[in-house]
Amino acid sequence: MKRWKSKWSWVRSSILGLVWLSVSLANAQQQFGQLEGEFRLNGKETWKAFEPVREVLQVSSAVIYDGWRSVAYGVVVSSDGYLVSKASEIEKVEELSVRIDRKHFKKVEVVAARVEWDVVLLKVEGEELPLIEWAESEPTHGSWVVSNGSTTRRDRRVRVGIISANPRQIGGGRAPVVLGVTLNTNKESEGLSIGKVHKDSGASEAGLESGDMILEADGVPVKSMEELQVVLKKKEPGDTLKLKIKRGDEEREYDVELKKRESVFEEEKTRNDAMSGRVSQRRSNFPRVLQTDLPLSVRSVGGPLLDLEGRCVGMNIARANRCETFAIPAKELREIVKALINPAQEEGSPDAEEEPEED
C-alpha cells in the first residue's frame, strides 16, 4: 500500500485536470459534435486518471469463476486467504475457483454465510495477500467512488461513479427466510390467519391451508407479524420452523422448511426494471446500503467499493436497476467479516423495524 501513497496527489491533480478537460470537451461538443468515446465516463482516457486505484483493485479484489466464466467479484479481507463476496451468486456454482491479482486458486472453501446480508466467506490457500485498506469515514452523497468493471484474466478494469443517495435500509429489514404464506392481520384474532399459501413454498409442502390459524412458532405464541418476524430472523434457509396451527376446532403441529424470500416471492417489477436488463436475483431487504450510480453488471457485484484514496468504503452487493447499485457500508462489512471468521465474537448490526406483508 505504501507504494500507492505517493501517487494520491497525482490522482487528485489528474482528476481536476480531467474535469477541466471534460468541460472543455463539452463546450467543443456543442460546437462540433459528440464527445469522443475515450473521454466519456468509462473511456480509456478517463480510466488513466484512476490508475493507482485500479492497482488496489488489481491486488486486493478477487474474480470468482464457475469453470471458465466469471460470476462475481470478492474482497480480500485477510492476508492468509479469506475473502467475502455475494452469497446468492456463489451458491449454484459447480466449478468454483478464484483469481487474486494474476494468481489462480482452484481450491476454494466455502466457510460460512450471512443470509441477512447475502454475504459469503470463502477461503483460499494464500500467503501474504495484499489487504484492502478500510476507509475511516463514510462517503457522503455526491462523493466519487471506484469499483471493478469488466475484467480480463490478467487485469482489472475500473468503473467510476458517485454516491447517489443517502445511506438507508432497503426492503423494510424483513427476515430473509419465509414460510411462503400471505397472512391476514386481524389484531382481534387469537393468532395469525393464513390468507394464501404460495406454490413451491415450505408451507405448501408441509400441507398448510388457507384459513389455518398460526398459534405458535417454535413454541413462542405469535399474534402479530412482528412477533413472527422475531422468530424468523433467527433462522437460515433450510431450517425447520415448528408451527402450532388451529384448523377449525382442531389444533395441529407442522414442521415447515424455510426458504429464501426471493425464491418464493418475486419482486414487483417497475417500468424502470423493464429497461434495466438483468438485475441481481436478490436486490432488496438489506439492513443498510450505500447507493451508487455505477454502471455495473450482475457479474460485477461482490467486489470492493473504493474512494479516490483507494480505501474500501463498502462492498457492492446488488445491481438494483440500470442506474442504482447497492453496497454494504464498510462499517457493517467489517462487523460481518469479524462474525464470519470468528463466530464466537459475532457482532451483528441492530435489528430494524419489520414491514408486515408476506411470510
C-alpha positions as CSV (number, residue, x, y, z in Angstrom):
1,M,0.0,0.0,0.0
2,K,2.9,2.4,0.7
3,R,3.9,2.5,-2.9
4,W,0.5,3.9,-3.8
5,K,0.6,6.7,-1.2
6,S,2.9,8.9,-3.2
7,K,0.5,8.7,-6.1
8,W,-2.5,10.2,-4.5
9,S,-1.6,13.9,-5.1
10,W,-1.1,12.9,-8.8
11,V,-4.5,11.3,-8.7
12,R,-6.2,14.4,-7.4
13,S,-4.5,16.7,-9.9
14,S,-5.3,14.2,-12.7
15,I,-8.9,14.2,-11.7
16,L,-9.1,18.0,-11.6
17,G,-7.4,18.1,-15.0
18,L,-9.9,15.6,-16.2
19,V,-12.8,17.7,-15.0
20,W,-11.3,20.8,-16.8
21,L,-10.8,18.6,-19.9
22,S,-14.4,17.4,-19.7
23,V,-15.8,20.9,-19.5
24,S,-13.6,22.0,-22.5
25,L,-14.7,19.0,-24.5
26,A,-18.3,19.5,-23.5
27,N,-18.1,23.0,-24.9
28,A,-16.4,21.6,-28.0
29,Q,-19.1,19.0,-28.3
30,Q,-21.8,21.7,-28.5
31,Q,-20.0,23.3,-31.4
32,F,-18.5,20.3,-33.3
33,G,-20.5,17.2,-32.3
34,Q,-20.4,14.3,-29.8
35,L,-17.7,13.7,-27.2
36,E,-15.3,11.0,-28.2
37,G,-15.7,7.7,-26.5
38,E,-12.4,7.5,-24.7
39,F,-13.1,10.8,-22.9
40,R,-16.5,9.7,-21.6
41,L,-17.1,8.4,-18.0
42,N,-15.8,4.9,-18.7
43,G,-13.5,5.8,-21.5
44,K,-9.8,4.7,-21.6
45,E,-8.5,8.3,-21.1
46,T,-10.8,8.7,-18.1
47,W,-9.5,5.4,-16.6
48,K,-5.9,6.6,-16.8
49,A,-6.7,9.2,-14.0
50,F,-7.7,6.4,-11.7
51,E,-4.7,4.1,-12.4
52,P,-3.5,4.0,-8.7
53,V,-6.9,3.0,-7.6
54,R,-7.1,0.3,-10.3
55,E,-3.8,-1.1,-8.9
56,V,-5.6,-1.5,-5.5
57,L,-8.4,-3.4,-7.2
58,Q,-5.8,-5.5,-9.1
59,V,-4.2,-6.9,-5.9
60,S,-7.0,-6.7,-3.3
61,S,-10.1,-7.8,-5.2
62,A,-10.8,-11.3,-6.4
63,V,-12.5,-12.6,-9.5
64,I,-14.7,-15.6,-8.8
65,Y,-15.3,-18.2,-11.5
66,D,-17.6,-21.1,-12.3
67,G,-15.3,-23.0,-14.6
68,W,-14.1,-20.5,-17.2
69,R,-16.9,-18.0,-16.7
70,S,-16.6,-15.2,-14.1
71,V,-19.7,-14.9,-11.9
72,A,-18.8,-12.3,-9.3
73,Y,-16.0,-10.4,-7.5
74,G,-14.7,-10.6,-4.0
75,V,-13.0,-8.5,-1.3
76,V,-9.7,-9.9,0.1
77,V,-10.1,-9.4,3.9
78,S,-7.1,-11.4,5.3
79,S,-3.5,-12.0,4.2
80,D,-3.9,-15.8,4.6
81,G,-6.7,-16.1,2.0
82,Y,-10.1,-15.1,3.4
83,L,-12.4,-13.2,1.1
84,V,-16.1,-12.2,1.0
85,S,-18.5,-12.0,-1.9
86,K,-22.2,-12.0,-2.7
87,A,-23.6,-15.3,-1.5
88,S,-26.5,-15.8,-3.9
89,E,-24.2,-15.6,-6.9
90,I,-22.0,-18.3,-5.5
91,E,-24.4,-20.9,-4.2
92,K,-25.1,-22.6,-7.5
93,V,-21.5,-22.6,-8.8
94,E,-20.4,-26.1,-9.8
95,E,-16.7,-25.5,-10.5
96,L,-15.6,-22.8,-8.1
97,S,-12.2,-21.0,-8.4
98,V,-10.8,-17.6,-7.5
99,R,-8.2,-15.3,-9.2
100,I,-6.5,-12.8,-7.0
101,D,-4.2,-10.5,-9.0
102,R,-2.9,-12.9,-11.6
103,K,-2.8,-16.0,-9.4
104,H,-5.5,-18.6,-9.9
105,F,-6.7,-20.6,-6.9
106,K,-8.6,-23.7,-7.9
107,K,-9.1,-25.0,-4.4
108,V,-11.7,-22.8,-2.7
109,E,-13.5,-23.5,0.6
110,V,-17.0,-22.0,1.3
111,V,-16.6,-21.3,5.0
112,A,-19.8,-19.5,6.1
113,A,-22.5,-17.1,5.1
114,R,-24.8,-14.3,6.4
115,V,-28.2,-14.6,4.8
116,E,-29.3,-11.3,6.2
117,W,-26.7,-9.5,4.2
118,D,-26.3,-12.1,1.3
119,V,-22.6,-12.3,2.1
120,V,-20.4,-15.5,1.9
121,L,-17.0,-16.1,3.3
122,L,-14.5,-18.0,1.1
123,K,-11.0,-19.3,1.9
124,V,-8.1,-20.0,-0.5
125,E,-4.6,-21.2,0.4
126,G,-2.9,-17.8,0.1
127,E,0.0,-16.2,1.9
128,E,0.8,-12.5,2.4
129,L,-2.0,-11.4,0.2
130,P,-2.3,-7.6,0.0
131,L,-5.2,-6.5,2.2
132,I,-7.8,-3.9,1.4
133,E,-7.4,-0.7,3.4
134,W,-10.6,0.4,5.2
135,A,-11.8,4.0,5.0
136,E,-12.1,5.8,8.3
137,S,-15.2,7.7,7.4
138,E,-18.3,7.0,5.2
139,P,-18.5,8.8,1.9
140,T,-21.2,11.5,1.6
141,H,-23.8,12.0,-1.1
142,G,-22.0,13.0,-4.3
143,S,-18.6,11.6,-3.4
144,W,-16.6,9.9,-6.2
145,V,-16.3,6.1,-5.9
146,V,-14.4,3.5,-8.0
147,S,-15.3,-0.2,-8.5
148,N,-14.4,-3.2,-10.6
149,G,-15.7,-3.1,-14.1
150,S,-15.2,-5.9,-16.7
151,T,-12.0,-7.9,-16.4
152,T,-9.6,-9.9,-18.4
153,R,-7.8,-13.0,-17.0
154,R,-4.8,-10.8,-16.2
155,D,-6.1,-7.3,-15.4
156,R,-8.8,-5.5,-13.5
157,R,-10.6,-2.5,-15.0
158,V,-12.4,0.3,-13.3
159,R,-15.9,1.7,-13.2
160,V,-16.3,5.2,-11.9
161,G,-19.4,6.8,-10.3
162,I,-20.7,8.7,-7.3
163,I,-22.7,8.0,-4.1
164,S,-26.1,8.9,-5.5
165,A,-28.3,8.7,-2.3
166,N,-28.1,8.8,1.4
167,P,-27.4,5.5,3.3
168,R,-30.6,3.7,4.1
169,Q,-32.4,0.4,4.7
170,I,-33.7,-1.4,1.7
171,G,-36.9,-3.6,1.9
172,G,-38.0,-2.9,5.4
173,G,-35.5,-5.1,7.2
174,R,-37.7,-8.3,6.9
175,A,-36.3,-11.7,7.7
176,P,-34.5,-13.2,4.7
177,V,-36.4,-16.5,5.1
178,V,-40.1,-17.1,4.6
179,L,-42.9,-19.6,5.3
180,G,-44.4,-18.9,2.0
181,V,-47.8,-17.6,3.1
182,T,-49.7,-14.3,2.9
183,L,-51.2,-13.5,6.3
184,N,-54.4,-11.7,7.3
185,T,-53.6,-9.1,10.0
186,N,-56.6,-9.1,12.3
187,K,-55.5,-7.9,15.7
188,E,-58.6,-9.2,17.4
189,S,-57.7,-12.8,16.4
190,E,-56.1,-15.3,18.7
191,G,-53.3,-15.9,16.2
192,L,-52.2,-15.2,12.6
193,S,-54.7,-16.3,9.9
194,I,-53.3,-17.6,6.7
195,G,-54.9,-15.9,3.7
196,K,-52.9,-17.7,0.9
197,V,-50.4,-20.5,0.7
198,H,-47.9,-19.9,-2.1
199,K,-46.8,-22.5,-4.6
200,D,-43.4,-24.2,-4.1
201,S,-43.1,-22.9,-0.6
202,G,-42.3,-24.7,2.6
203,A,-45.8,-24.0,3.8
204,S,-47.3,-25.6,0.7
205,E,-45.0,-28.7,1.0
206,A,-45.9,-29.1,4.7
207,G,-49.7,-29.1,4.0
208,L,-50.7,-25.7,5.4
209,E,-54.0,-24.3,4.0
210,S,-55.8,-21.0,3.6
211,G,-57.8,-20.3,6.7
212,D,-55.3,-22.0,9.1
213,M,-54.5,-20.0,12.2
214,I,-50.9,-19.9,13.4
215,L,-50.8,-20.0,17.2
216,E,-47.1,-20.7,17.9
217,A,-43.8,-20.7,16.1
218,D,-41.0,-22.8,17.7
219,G,-43.1,-22.8,20.9
220,V,-43.4,-19.0,21.0
221,P,-47.0,-17.6,20.9
222,V,-47.4,-15.3,17.9
223,K,-50.3,-12.9,17.4
224,S,-48.7,-10.3,15.1
225,M,-46.4,-10.2,12.1
226,E,-43.7,-8.5,14.3
227,E,-43.7,-11.4,16.7
228,L,-43.4,-14.0,13.9
229,Q,-40.5,-12.0,12.3
230,V,-38.6,-12.1,15.6
231,V,-38.6,-15.9,15.4
232,L,-37.8,-16.0,11.6
233,K,-34.9,-13.6,11.9
234,K,-33.0,-16.3,13.9
235,K,-33.4,-18.8,11.0
236,E,-31.4,-19.7,7.9
237,P,-32.7,-21.2,4.6
238,G,-33.3,-24.9,5.0
239,D,-34.0,-24.6,8.7
240,T,-37.3,-26.1,10.1
241,L,-39.9,-24.0,11.9
242,K,-42.3,-25.9,14.2
243,L,-45.8,-24.4,14.0
244,K,-48.8,-25.0,16.1
245,I,-51.8,-24.5,13.8
246,K,-55.6,-24.3,14.5
247,R,-57.7,-25.6,11.7
248,G,-61.4,-25.3,12.6
249,D,-61.7,-26.6,16.1
250,E,-58.6,-28.8,15.9
251,E,-55.0,-27.9,16.8
252,R,-52.2,-29.5,14.8
253,E,-48.4,-29.3,14.6
254,Y,-46.4,-28.9,11.4
255,D,-42.7,-28.8,10.5
256,V,-42.2,-26.2,7.8
257,E,-38.9,-25.8,5.8
258,L,-38.0,-22.2,5.5
259,K,-36.8,-20.9,2.1
260,K,-35.2,-17.7,0.8
261,R,-37.6,-14.9,0.3
262,E,-36.6,-14.3,-3.3
263,S,-37.2,-18.0,-4.2
264,V,-40.8,-17.8,-3.2
265,F,-41.9,-14.2,-3.6
266,E,-40.9,-12.5,-6.9
267,E,-40.1,-8.8,-6.5
268,E,-42.5,-6.4,-8.1
269,K,-41.2,-5.1,-11.4
270,T,-41.4,-1.5,-12.3
271,R,-41.2,0.3,-15.7
272,N,-37.6,1.1,-15.0
273,D,-36.9,-2.6,-14.4
274,A,-38.2,-3.4,-17.9
275,M,-35.5,-1.1,-19.3
276,S,-32.7,-2.3,-17.0
277,G,-31.8,-5.7,-18.3
278,R,-30.7,-8.3,-15.9
279,V,-30.7,-7.4,-12.2
280,S,-29.4,-9.2,-9.1
281,Q,-31.7,-12.1,-8.0
282,R,-31.6,-10.5,-4.6
283,R,-31.6,-6.7,-4.7
284,S,-33.6,-5.7,-1.6
285,N,-34.1,-6.5,2.1
286,F,-30.7,-5.2,3.3
287,P,-30.4,-3.6,6.7
288,R,-28.4,-0.7,5.3
289,V,-26.8,0.2,2.0
290,L,-24.8,2.9,0.1
291,Q,-26.4,3.6,-3.3
292,T,-24.2,4.5,-6.3
293,D,-24.8,5.2,-10.0
294,L,-22.0,2.8,-11.0
295,P,-23.0,1.0,-14.3
296,L,-22.2,-2.5,-13.0
297,S,-23.4,-5.8,-14.4
298,V,-24.8,-8.6,-12.3
299,R,-21.5,-10.4,-12.5
300,S,-19.6,-7.3,-11.3
301,V,-21.1,-7.3,-7.8
302,G,-19.3,-8.7,-4.7
303,G,-16.2,-6.6,-5.1
304,P,-14.9,-3.6,-3.2
305,L,-16.2,-0.1,-3.5
306,L,-13.2,2.4,-3.1
307,D,-12.8,6.1,-2.6
308,L,-10.3,8.2,-4.5
309,E,-7.6,7.3,-2.0
310,G,-8.0,3.6,-2.8
311,R,-9.6,2.8,0.6
312,C,-12.6,0.5,0.9
313,V,-15.9,2.2,1.7
314,G,-18.0,-0.9,1.1
315,M,-18.8,-4.0,-0.9
316,N,-21.1,-4.0,-4.0
317,I,-24.0,-6.3,-3.1
318,A,-26.7,-5.8,-5.8
319,R,-27.4,-4.4,-9.2
320,A,-30.9,-3.0,-8.5
321,N,-31.5,-1.5,-11.9
322,R,-29.8,0.4,-14.7
323,C,-29.0,3.4,-12.6
324,E,-28.8,2.0,-9.0
325,T,-26.2,-0.3,-7.4
326,F,-26.2,-1.1,-3.7
327,A,-23.2,-1.6,-1.5
328,I,-22.8,-2.8,2.1
329,P,-21.1,0.1,4.0
330,A,-17.6,-0.7,5.3
331,K,-18.7,-0.3,9.0
332,E,-21.2,-3.1,8.7
333,L,-19.0,-5.2,6.3
334,R,-16.2,-5.2,8.9
335,E,-18.6,-6.5,11.5
336,I,-19.8,-9.2,9.2
337,V,-16.3,-10.3,8.3
338,K,-15.4,-10.5,12.0
339,A,-18.5,-12.5,12.8
340,L,-17.9,-15.0,9.9
341,I,-14.2,-15.5,10.7
342,N,-14.7,-15.6,14.5
343,P,-18.3,-16.8,15.1
344,A,-17.9,-16.8,18.9
345,Q,-17.3,-13.0,18.7
346,E,-20.3,-12.2,16.5
347,E,-21.3,-8.5,16.4
348,G,-24.4,-8.0,14.3
349,S,-25.9,-4.7,13.5
350,P,-29.2,-3.7,15.3
351,D,-32.4,-5.2,14.1
352,A,-34.6,-2.8,12.2
353,E,-38.4,-2.5,12.4
354,E,-40.2,-5.1,10.4
355,E,-42.6,-4.5,7.4
356,P,-45.6,-6.8,7.8
357,E,-46.6,-8.2,4.5
358,E,-45.6,-11.7,3.4
359,D,-44.1,-14.7,5.2
